[in-house]
Amino acid sequence: MGTNINVTLPDLIAGYLKRKSKEEYLPISAIARKYIARGVTEELIIEYHMKGYSISRISENIDVPVARVMEVLSRLDEESDVDKTLEEIEHNSTDS
């Protein structure tokens, strides 16, 4: 079934989970599992991508649709583009 893990969360995160629990009429534990699973899945996709795995192999290993892998990787590319732009701005501002 699974492993029980007790965690202490910052008040901000706990408050968010409680609010989402009320909005979705689900127990806080179900909401927490959903967000943890989403975060870990994204981290695994990125980890496998950095190791050079193909999109289809990442999809198979993590058991998520190819579209989900592509969505996460496209956001990663967007964040990378933002970082590059910020670096260019910083570099250009030090040149003047």
C-alpha positions as CSV (number, residue, x, y, z in Angstrom):
1,M,0.0,0.0,0.0
2,G,2.6,2.6,1.0
3,T,4.8,3.9,3.8
4,N,3.6,6.3,6.5
5,I,5.9,9.4,6.8
6,N,5.3,12.1,9.4
7,V,6.5,15.5,8.4
8,T,6.3,19.0,9.9
9,L,5.4,21.6,7.4
10,P,5.8,25.4,7.5
11,D,2.6,27.2,8.5
12,L,2.3,28.7,5.0
13,I,2.3,25.3,3.3
14,A,0.0,23.7,5.9
15,G,-2.5,26.5,5.5
16,Y,-2.5,26.1,1.8
17,L,-3.1,22.4,2.1
18,K,-6.0,23.0,4.5
19,R,-7.6,25.5,2.2
20,K,-7.2,23.2,-0.8
21,S,-8.7,20.3,1.3
22,K,-11.8,22.4,2.0
23,E,-12.1,23.5,-1.6
24,E,-11.8,20.0,-3.1
25,Y,-13.7,18.2,-0.3
26,L,-10.7,15.9,0.3
27,P,-8.7,15.0,3.4
28,I,-5.5,17.0,3.9
29,S,-3.5,13.8,3.5
30,A,-4.9,13.2,0.0
31,I,-4.1,16.8,-1.0
32,A,-0.6,16.5,0.4
33,R,0.0,13.2,-1.5
34,K,-1.2,14.8,-4.7
35,Y,1.3,17.7,-4.4
36,I,4.1,15.5,-3.3
37,A,3.6,13.1,-6.1
38,R,3.4,15.9,-8.6
39,G,6.7,17.5,-7.3
40,V,8.6,14.2,-7.1
41,T,7.4,13.2,-10.6
42,E,8.7,16.5,-12.0
43,E,12.0,16.1,-10.2
44,L,12.4,12.6,-11.6
45,I,11.6,13.8,-15.1
46,I,14.3,16.5,-14.8
47,E,16.8,14.0,-13.3
48,Y,16.3,11.5,-16.1
49,H,16.5,14.3,-18.7
50,M,19.8,15.5,-17.2
51,K,21.1,11.9,-17.5
52,G,20.3,11.9,-21.2
53,Y,17.3,9.7,-21.2
54,S,14.9,10.0,-24.2
55,I,11.4,11.4,-23.6
56,S,9.8,8.0,-24.3
57,R,12.2,6.3,-21.9
58,I,11.5,8.9,-19.2
59,S,7.8,8.3,-19.8
60,E,8.2,4.5,-19.5
61,N,10.4,4.7,-16.4
62,I,8.2,7.0,-14.4
63,D,4.9,5.7,-15.9
64,V,3.6,9.1,-17.0
65,P,2.3,10.1,-20.4
66,V,4.8,11.5,-23.0
67,A,2.8,14.7,-23.0
68,R,3.5,15.2,-19.2
69,V,7.2,14.7,-19.8
70,M,7.2,17.2,-22.6
71,E,5.2,19.7,-20.5
72,V,7.7,19.6,-17.6
73,L,10.7,19.8,-20.0
74,S,9.2,22.8,-21.8
75,R,8.8,24.6,-18.6
76,L,12.4,23.7,-17.7
77,D,13.5,25.2,-21.1
78,E,11.4,28.4,-20.4
79,E,13.1,28.8,-17.0
80,S,16.5,28.3,-18.6
81,D,15.6,31.0,-21.2
82,V,14.7,33.4,-18.3
83,D,17.9,32.6,-16.5
84,K,19.9,33.3,-19.7
85,T,18.1,36.6,-20.2
86,L,18.8,37.7,-16.6
87,E,22.4,36.8,-17.1
88,E,22.6,38.8,-20.3
89,I,21.0,41.8,-18.5
90,E,23.4,41.5,-15.6
91,H,26.4,41.2,-18.0
92,N,25.2,44.2,-20.1
93,S,24.7,46.3,-17.0
94,T,28.3,45.7,-15.8
95,D,29.7,46.6,-19.2
96,S,28.4,50.2,-19.0
